[in-house]
Amino acid sequence: MTEQLLNIVLGLSGFLLFAAIQSLIINGIKEAMGKGMILSGFSNFIERTVKSEYWRKPLNGCIKCLASTGGGITFWPFVLLVFGWHWEELLIFVADVFTLVTLNWYIYKKL
């Protein structure tokens, strides 16, 4: 019983650490897309080509919306390389995105 509890605590700690690193990466990308920054050209390209705000927000709009695309970009390559494909990872990805929405907003407000 104690070993199972330890595994759960270590797993959750690893998940939260991974989500915090993802959130820092996503916030960095969001800041780099600001006016006069290195990714401002990409941001301008998105605004010119993607007319619908519904599709533009997850690409360069609000920091909460970036959790879905940024989370996918930072989650799937790492998880597939380290763990391979398992169906359970879809549920973990959903939990990761919801966690990133909160963490992204918190870190963005603190910056």
Legacy VTK file of the C-alpha trace (Angstrom):
# vtk DataFile Version 3.0
C-alpha trace
ASCII
DATASET POLYDATA
POINTS 111 float
0.000 0.000 0.000
2.784 2.433 0.893
4.625 1.674 -2.350
1.479 2.357 -4.393
0.955 5.658 -2.616
4.565 6.608 -3.261
4.155 5.792 -6.966
1.029 7.965 -7.151
2.752 10.899 -5.430
5.810 10.605 -7.678
3.632 10.345 -10.784
1.611 13.432 -9.872
4.756 15.347 -8.972
6.290 14.484 -12.326
3.097 15.478 -14.126
2.950 18.859 -12.379
6.632 19.517 -13.033
6.162 18.669 -16.716
3.087 20.941 -16.888
5.023 23.796 -15.261
7.824 23.449 -17.831
5.236 23.374 -20.635
3.585 26.486 -19.252
6.880 28.360 -19.149
7.546 27.384 -22.773
4.067 28.483 -23.880
4.343 31.795 -22.019
7.755 32.351 -23.605
6.322 31.750 -27.064
3.435 34.121 -26.329
5.844 36.848 -25.212
8.057 36.237 -28.268
5.045 36.895 -30.532
4.636 40.422 -29.133
5.258 43.568 -31.130
8.919 43.961 -32.050
9.880 40.495 -30.751
11.457 37.625 -32.673
8.175 35.842 -33.511
6.178 38.984 -34.304
6.383 38.143 -38.022
4.702 34.790 -37.372
2.041 36.543 -35.315
1.404 39.064 -38.102
1.232 36.239 -40.654
-1.401 34.441 -38.560
-3.456 37.623 -38.200
-3.344 38.270 -41.960
-4.114 34.745 -43.126
-6.471 33.359 -40.465
-9.580 35.508 -40.630
-11.726 33.657 -38.099
-11.024 34.616 -34.498
-12.201 31.130 -33.505
-9.158 29.604 -35.227
-6.743 32.478 -34.574
-7.023 32.493 -30.768
-5.389 29.069 -30.205
-2.486 30.094 -32.449
-1.611 33.539 -31.127
-4.623 34.925 -29.275
-5.171 34.530 -25.580
-2.797 32.672 -23.283
-5.563 30.356 -22.093
-6.356 29.325 -25.668
-2.694 28.566 -26.334
-2.970 25.712 -23.827
-4.580 23.484 -26.456
-2.142 24.017 -29.338
0.946 24.727 -27.245
0.086 21.825 -24.974
-0.194 19.496 -27.948
3.074 20.712 -29.428
4.936 20.256 -26.148
3.099 17.143 -24.894
2.925 14.675 -27.765
6.530 14.616 -29.014
7.893 14.109 -25.508
5.322 11.530 -24.427
5.512 9.513 -27.631
9.308 9.417 -27.570
9.562 8.514 -23.896
6.528 6.278 -23.303
5.273 5.262 -26.745
1.583 5.170 -27.653
-1.024 4.096 -25.088
-4.730 4.991 -25.048
-4.462 6.283 -21.490
-2.337 9.153 -22.771
-5.414 10.766 -24.314
-6.927 11.226 -20.845
-3.614 12.478 -19.518
-3.462 14.976 -22.404
-6.931 16.298 -21.538
-5.876 16.701 -17.891
-2.675 18.362 -19.110
-4.571 20.926 -21.192
-6.880 21.834 -18.298
-3.875 22.147 -16.019
-2.096 24.328 -18.583
-5.060 26.702 -18.860
-4.715 27.495 -15.166
-0.918 27.544 -15.080
-0.618 29.666 -18.243
-2.988 32.274 -16.868
-1.275 32.335 -13.477
2.242 32.686 -14.925
1.099 35.228 -17.536
-0.416 37.438 -14.818
2.751 37.171 -12.708
5.024 38.210 -15.609
LINES 1 112
111 0 1 2 3 4 5 6 7 8 9 10 11 12 13 14 15 16 17 18 19 20 21 22 23 24 25 26 27 28 29 30 31 32 33 34 35 36 37 38 39 40 41 42 43 44 45 46 47 48 49 50 51 52 53 54 55 56 57 58 59 60 61 62 63 64 65 66 67 68 69 70 71 72 73 74 75 76 77 78 79 80 81 82 83 84 85 86 87 88 89 90 91 92 93 94 95 96 97 98 99 100 101 102 103 104 105 106 107 108 109 110
